Amino acid sequence: MTRKRNARANSTDVARLAGVSIAAVSRAFAPGSSISPELAERVHKAARQLHYVPNSLARSLITRQSNIVALMLPNMSNPIYSSILAEASRGLEGIGKQILLFTPPGVEDFDKSLQQMLEYQVDAIVIAAASISSRMATLCLDRDVPVVTMGRYLPGLPVHSVRPDDREGGALAADLLLRGGGRRFAIITGPSSLTTMIERREAIFGRLAGAIDGAQVKVHDGHLTYAGGYQAALEIMAGPDRPDSLICLTDIMAIGAMDAIRHELKLRIPEDVAVIGFDDIAEAGHASYRLSTIRTPVREMIDHMIELISPTRARSEPVAIKIPARMIVRDSTRAIDNIPAV
């Protein structure tokens, strides 16, 4: 078969060369379709000969599915969001879908970004940043677009959610420091509007109140950044009544705090102050930090998210999945006899 140099092959050309039906060509390029390996290979061989590339836009007009999932993340300065993006890409590509990434610069831009997502006719929306208004949630549902929030829970909104058990994580973090001899505590937190921060803080306060009569806990906002954690640690550790135990509600703030404590304040970790974080980002395990932390189960959350956006589950009643907390003990906290460091 000869073709003009710039002519594009179509599915009819591939079907003719492979000696199959047009429907077989479509199945060969649709993930999960029922087609024998031999027939699929014959179609792909013909496609390579003709330099054929499937037209996803044309297919979406027929199937009414774009095979695009919109993912909303905050700014990427926190490595946990890079992990979420990488794992989401892996998981979604495995079911034949692609990511359309949105990173709105501020809270006031979230609803605008959601409106843009719907304009792209996406199959689902996954939110790992901030919140979603009831108006936008209703608009998504009216358009039959499933919404999954990851890492947070939005009470009262009819959307799916997948998150770690932040209350259990907060209690585990406080308990580890208590068992290591901690008596004077401080917390470096993030925005008070985030359910993750609220639940972690409440669990920590509850555990400390039950263990120490009249426990006084210093709380500083680290703005969820390295620089914020660094500055918060300088303020918290100033003066004679400095804490001996520091709970940072994200690892990136904990790493900033550790650098401030060691390099500017010249204090020892964990001898002078024990430090624990949340997330278990890759940097937490590096030799420079060896940070004890409460792990955010990114891969497990992504696997649940993929299940929730599947056609059989996406339009069901809202599902709230809570994954048990897991503590990773390293060298930034005081040794406990029956809890080995990793």
C-alpha positions as CSV (number, residue, x, y, z in Angstrom):
1,M,0.0,0.0,0.0
2,T,1.4,3.4,-1.0
3,R,0.3,6.7,0.6
4,K,1.1,10.3,0.0
5,R,4.0,11.4,2.2
6,N,1.9,13.7,4.4
7,A,-1.4,11.7,4.3
8,R,-2.5,10.4,7.7
9,A,-3.5,6.8,8.0
10,N,-6.8,6.1,9.7
11,S,-8.4,3.1,11.4
12,T,-9.9,1.9,8.0
13,D,-6.4,1.8,6.5
14,V,-5.1,-0.2,9.5
15,A,-8.0,-2.6,9.4
16,R,-7.5,-3.2,5.6
17,L,-3.8,-3.9,6.0
18,A,-4.2,-6.1,9.0
19,G,-7.2,-7.9,7.5
20,V,-9.5,-7.2,10.4
21,S,-12.6,-5.2,11.2
22,I,-12.5,-1.6,12.2
23,A,-14.0,-2.6,15.5
24,A,-11.0,-4.9,16.1
25,V,-8.7,-1.9,15.5
26,S,-10.6,0.1,18.1
27,R,-10.4,-2.8,20.6
28,A,-6.6,-3.2,20.0
29,F,-6.0,0.4,21.2
30,A,-8.5,0.4,24.1
31,P,-7.0,-0.7,27.4
32,G,-8.9,-3.6,28.9
33,S,-10.8,-4.5,25.7
34,S,-11.5,-8.1,24.8
35,I,-9.1,-9.1,22.0
36,S,-6.7,-11.9,21.5
37,P,-2.9,-11.2,21.8
38,E,-2.4,-12.5,18.3
39,L,-5.0,-10.2,16.8
40,A,-3.8,-7.2,18.8
41,E,-0.2,-7.8,17.6
42,R,-1.4,-8.0,13.9
43,V,-3.2,-4.6,14.4
44,H,-0.3,-2.9,16.1
45,K,2.1,-4.2,13.4
46,A,-0.1,-2.7,10.7
47,A,-0.3,0.5,12.6
48,R,3.5,0.8,12.9
49,Q,3.8,0.2,9.1
50,L,1.4,3.0,8.4
51,H,2.6,5.3,11.3
52,Y,-0.9,5.3,12.6
53,V,-1.7,7.0,15.9
54,P,-5.2,6.6,17.4
55,N,-7.3,9.8,17.5
56,S,-8.3,10.1,21.2
57,L,-10.5,13.2,20.5
58,A,-12.5,11.3,17.8
59,R,-12.9,8.3,20.1
60,S,-14.1,10.5,23.0
61,L,-16.9,11.9,20.7
62,I,-18.1,8.4,20.2
63,T,-17.7,7.0,23.7
64,R,-18.5,10.3,25.5
65,Q,-15.3,9.7,27.6
66,S,-12.2,11.8,27.3
67,N,-10.0,9.4,29.3
68,I,-8.7,12.5,31.1
69,V,-8.7,12.8,34.9
70,A,-8.2,16.3,36.3
71,L,-5.9,16.5,39.3
72,M,-5.7,19.5,41.5
73,L,-2.6,20.0,43.6
74,P,-1.3,23.0,45.5
75,N,2.1,24.5,44.7
76,M,4.7,21.7,44.3
77,S,7.1,23.0,46.9
78,N,6.1,20.2,49.3
79,P,7.6,16.9,48.0
80,I,4.5,14.9,49.1
81,Y,2.6,16.4,46.2
82,S,5.3,15.3,43.7
83,S,4.8,11.8,45.1
84,I,1.1,12.0,44.6
85,L,1.5,13.2,41.0
86,A,4.0,10.4,40.2
87,E,1.8,7.7,41.7
88,A,-1.4,9.1,40.2
89,S,0.3,9.1,36.7
90,R,1.4,5.5,37.2
91,G,-2.0,4.3,38.3
92,L,-4.1,6.2,35.8
93,E,-1.9,5.3,32.8
94,G,-2.5,1.7,33.9
95,I,-6.2,2.1,33.2
96,G,-5.7,4.0,30.0
97,K,-6.3,7.5,31.4
98,Q,-4.1,10.7,31.4
99,I,-3.7,13.5,33.9
100,L,-4.7,17.1,33.4
101,L,-2.8,18.9,36.2
102,F,-4.1,22.1,37.8
103,T,-2.1,24.0,40.5
104,P,-4.2,27.1,41.5
105,P,-2.1,29.8,43.1
106,G,-4.5,30.6,45.9
107,V,-7.7,29.5,47.7
108,E,-9.7,32.0,45.8
109,D,-8.8,30.3,42.5
110,F,-10.0,26.8,43.4
111,D,-13.5,27.1,42.1
112,K,-12.2,28.8,38.9
113,S,-9.9,25.8,38.3
114,L,-12.8,23.4,38.9
115,Q,-14.9,25.3,36.3
116,Q,-12.0,24.9,33.8
117,M,-11.7,21.2,34.6
118,L,-15.3,20.7,33.6
119,E,-14.8,22.6,30.4
120,Y,-12.2,20.0,29.4
121,Q,-14.9,17.3,29.7
122,V,-12.8,15.3,32.1
123,D,-14.0,11.9,33.3
124,A,-13.2,12.6,37.0
125,I,-11.8,15.2,39.3
126,V,-9.3,14.4,42.0
127,I,-8.5,17.1,44.6
128,A,-5.5,17.0,46.8
129,A,-5.5,20.7,47.6
130,A,-7.7,22.7,49.9
131,S,-11.5,22.5,49.5
132,I,-14.4,22.6,47.1
133,S,-17.5,24.7,47.4
134,S,-20.9,23.1,47.7
135,R,-21.9,24.9,44.5
136,M,-19.0,23.3,42.5
137,A,-19.7,19.9,44.1
138,T,-23.3,20.1,42.9
139,L,-22.2,21.3,39.4
140,C,-19.8,18.3,39.1
141,L,-22.5,15.8,40.2
142,D,-25.1,17.4,37.8
143,R,-22.6,16.7,35.0
144,D,-22.0,13.1,36.2
145,V,-18.4,13.8,37.0
146,P,-17.2,11.9,40.1
147,V,-15.1,13.9,42.5
148,V,-12.5,12.3,44.9
149,T,-10.7,14.3,47.6
150,M,-7.3,12.8,48.7
151,G,-5.7,13.4,52.0
152,R,-8.6,15.4,53.4
153,Y,-12.3,15.1,54.2
154,L,-14.9,17.7,53.4
155,P,-17.9,17.2,55.7
156,G,-21.3,17.7,54.2
157,L,-20.3,17.5,50.6
158,P,-21.4,14.5,48.5
159,V,-17.9,13.6,47.2
160,H,-15.7,10.5,47.7
161,S,-12.7,10.9,50.0
162,V,-9.5,8.9,50.6
163,R,-7.3,9.9,53.5
164,P,-5.0,8.6,56.3
165,D,-6.4,8.4,59.8
166,D,-5.1,11.8,61.0
167,R,-6.5,11.5,64.5
168,E,-4.8,8.1,64.9
169,G,-1.6,9.6,63.5
170,G,-1.7,12.6,65.8
171,A,-2.1,10.3,68.8
172,L,0.8,8.1,67.7
173,A,3.1,11.1,67.3
174,A,2.3,12.4,70.7
175,D,2.5,9.0,72.4
176,L,6.0,8.4,70.9
177,L,7.4,11.6,72.3
178,L,5.7,11.0,75.7
179,R,7.2,7.6,75.9
180,G,10.6,9.1,75.1
181,G,10.3,11.3,78.2
182,G,8.8,14.4,76.6
183,R,7.1,16.9,79.0
184,R,7.2,20.3,77.3
185,F,5.6,20.2,73.8
186,A,5.2,22.5,70.8
187,I,3.4,22.1,67.5
188,I,4.3,23.6,64.1
189,T,1.0,23.5,62.2
190,G,-0.5,24.7,58.9
191,P,-3.7,26.6,58.0
192,S,-6.4,26.1,60.6
193,S,-9.0,25.6,57.9
194,L,-7.5,22.3,56.7
195,T,-9.2,19.2,58.1
196,T,-5.8,17.4,58.2
197,M,-4.3,20.1,60.5
198,I,-7.5,20.2,62.6
199,E,-7.6,16.4,63.2
200,R,-3.9,16.0,63.9
201,R,-3.9,18.9,66.4
202,E,-7.0,17.8,68.2
203,A,-5.6,14.3,68.6
204,I,-2.3,15.6,69.9
205,F,-3.9,17.9,72.4
206,G,-6.2,15.1,73.6
207,R,-3.3,12.7,74.1
208,L,-1.2,15.2,75.9
209,A,-4.0,16.4,78.2
210,G,-4.6,12.8,79.2
211,A,-0.9,12.3,80.1
212,I,0.2,15.6,81.6
213,D,-1.8,17.6,84.0
214,G,-2.2,21.2,82.9
215,A,-0.1,20.6,79.8
216,Q,0.9,23.8,78.0
217,V,1.6,23.5,74.3
218,K,3.1,26.2,72.2
219,V,1.6,26.4,68.7
220,H,3.1,28.2,65.7
221,D,2.0,28.4,62.1
222,G,4.7,27.1,59.7
223,H,2.7,27.8,56.6
224,L,3.3,24.3,55.3
225,T,6.8,25.3,54.0
226,Y,10.5,24.7,54.8
227,A,11.0,28.4,55.5
228,G,7.9,28.6,57.7
229,G,9.1,25.6,59.7
230,Y,12.6,27.1,60.1
231,Q,11.2,30.4,61.4
232,A,8.6,28.8,63.6
233,A,11.3,26.7,65.3
234,L,13.4,29.8,66.0
235,E,10.4,31.5,67.7
236,I,9.4,28.4,69.6
237,M,12.8,27.6,70.9
238,A,13.6,31.2,72.1
239,G,13.7,31.8,75.8
240,P,14.4,29.6,78.8
241,D,11.2,27.6,78.8
242,R,11.9,25.9,75.5
243,P,10.1,22.6,74.6
244,D,11.8,19.3,74.7
245,S,9.5,17.8,72.1
246,L,8.4,19.2,68.8
247,I,5.6,17.9,66.6
248,C,5.5,19.3,63.0
249,L,2.4,18.5,61.1
250,T,4.3,18.0,57.8
251,D,7.7,16.7,57.1
252,I,8.8,19.7,55.0
253,M,8.2,22.0,58.1
254,A,10.0,19.5,60.3
255,I,13.0,19.5,58.1
256,G,13.1,23.3,58.2
257,A,12.7,23.2,62.0
258,M,15.6,20.7,62.3
259,D,17.9,22.8,60.3
260,A,17.1,25.9,62.4
261,I,17.6,23.9,65.7
262,R,20.9,22.4,64.7
263,H,22.6,25.0,62.6
264,E,21.3,28.3,64.1
265,L,20.4,27.4,67.7
266,K,23.2,24.8,68.0
267,L,21.0,22.3,69.8
268,R,21.1,18.5,69.6
269,I,18.3,16.4,68.1
270,P,16.9,14.3,69.9
271,E,18.9,15.0,73.1
272,D,17.8,18.6,73.5
273,V,14.6,18.4,71.5
274,A,12.9,15.5,69.8
275,V,11.2,16.1,66.5
276,I,8.6,14.2,64.6
277,G,6.8,15.0,61.3
278,F,4.0,13.8,59.1
279,D,4.1,12.4,55.5
280,D,7.3,10.4,55.2
281,I,8.7,12.2,52.2
282,A,11.9,10.8,50.7
283,E,14.0,13.5,52.4
284,A,12.8,12.3,55.8
285,G,14.9,9.2,55.4
286,H,18.1,10.9,54.3
287,A,21.1,10.7,56.5
288,S,21.0,14.4,57.2
289,Y,17.6,14.2,58.9
290,R,16.6,10.6,59.8
291,L,13.2,12.1,60.7
292,S,10.6,10.0,62.6
293,T,7.3,10.6,61.0
294,I,3.7,9.4,60.4
295,R,3.5,8.1,56.8
296,T,1.0,9.4,54.3
297,P,0.2,6.2,52.3
298,V,0.3,7.7,48.9
299,R,0.2,4.5,46.8
300,E,-2.6,3.1,48.8
301,M,-4.6,6.3,48.5
302,I,-4.1,6.3,44.7
303,D,-5.2,2.7,44.4
304,H,-8.4,3.5,46.3
305,M,-8.9,6.7,44.2
306,I,-8.7,4.7,40.9
307,E,-11.3,2.3,42.2
308,L,-13.6,5.2,43.2
309,I,-13.6,6.7,39.7
310,S,-14.3,3.5,38.0
311,P,-17.6,3.4,36.2
312,T,-19.0,0.8,38.6
313,R,-18.3,3.0,41.7
314,A,-18.0,6.6,40.5
315,R,-21.7,7.4,40.7
316,S,-22.5,5.5,43.9
317,E,-23.2,7.1,47.2
318,P,-20.2,9.0,48.6
319,V,-17.6,6.7,50.0
320,A,-15.2,7.9,52.8
321,I,-12.1,5.7,53.1
322,K,-9.8,6.1,56.0
323,I,-6.4,4.3,56.0
324,P,-4.8,3.3,59.4
325,A,-1.9,5.5,60.4
326,R,1.6,4.0,60.3
327,M,4.5,5.5,62.3
328,I,8.1,5.4,61.0
329,V,10.6,5.7,63.8
330,R,14.1,7.0,63.0
331,D,16.7,9.0,64.9
332,S,15.1,12.4,65.5
333,T,13.1,11.0,68.5
334,R,14.4,9.4,71.7
335,A,14.9,5.7,71.7
336,I,12.0,3.5,72.9
337,D,13.0,0.0,74.0
338,N,10.3,-2.0,72.1
339,I,10.1,0.3,69.0
340,P,13.2,-0.2,66.8
341,A,14.3,2.6,64.4
342,V,14.2,1.9,60.7
